[in-house]
């Protein structure tokens, strides 16, 4: 269905045909899967895909199978018209916006489960989440065909799961991770930030601040897992009603390091915490990423 701004496909077959035609016409295909409510982080992925590829497709689909019971599927923000404008501005060639029934038609019964990488961090806290993610991304990859697919490092575990899935299932897709895009105070951009009250939004800035302290401690030579985790947890506890985890893990296997352990040259520090009505996640790879807050006020 072509709109004024750019073609929007609702049917999986029409989207698949558009990607195939683009390749036949000599284009390289870039692909950015999203759940909509697009912000500058999403659009940076689109712009990066456009730098790498001549035809960029964005999918907008709030995937029901990755939400658990009691999670925010029904109230997930939806801003479709604005999303289309953003996609057009960032250089997308088309948008795929299917409904749930066309991605999960009656009788559909296949699920994709990635083992090991989903045992830690968000895996145990959100049972079924990564199965939903891997399943929908597999379906989307099957439609997009050979392409470069961009994913944000904000969802670090998701990125690792999708890299693994693409490799294991021989998808002809190059999975590329893109750095986390942040607000001026360091908060990672997220569609779920819309759930934050002004007061919670101010408090949420403690998260990147806490991560920044850990980056600086690591840069100063701190390798004790406990001494990286505990101050981070204490800062986040000030503004969070509940913390799902503050974990230092191997950045490749995502296996958590024990509190009495020692971090290597690179280590993932990942957090998930509830702030007001939002569950926020964030991370840094110590030894690799810069501090989220360049000028600390604390
Ligand atoms: P979502 O719509 O939240 O499923 O996100 C779609 C894609 O955008 C995923 O690959 C996310 O990791 C990525 N993304 C979301 N927020 C950010 C951000 N602040 N910076 C970079 N990428 C992001």
Boltz pocket constraint, residues with backbone or C-beta under 6 A from the ligand:
constraints:
  - pocket:
      binder: B
      contacts: [[A, 33], [A, 34], [A, 35], [A, 36], [A, 41], [A, 42], [A, 45], [A, 150], [A, 151], [A, 152], [A, 153], [A, 154], [A, 155], [A, 178], [A, 179], [A, 180], [A, 181], [A, 182], [A, 188], [A, 189], [A, 190], [A, 191]]
      max_distance: 6.0
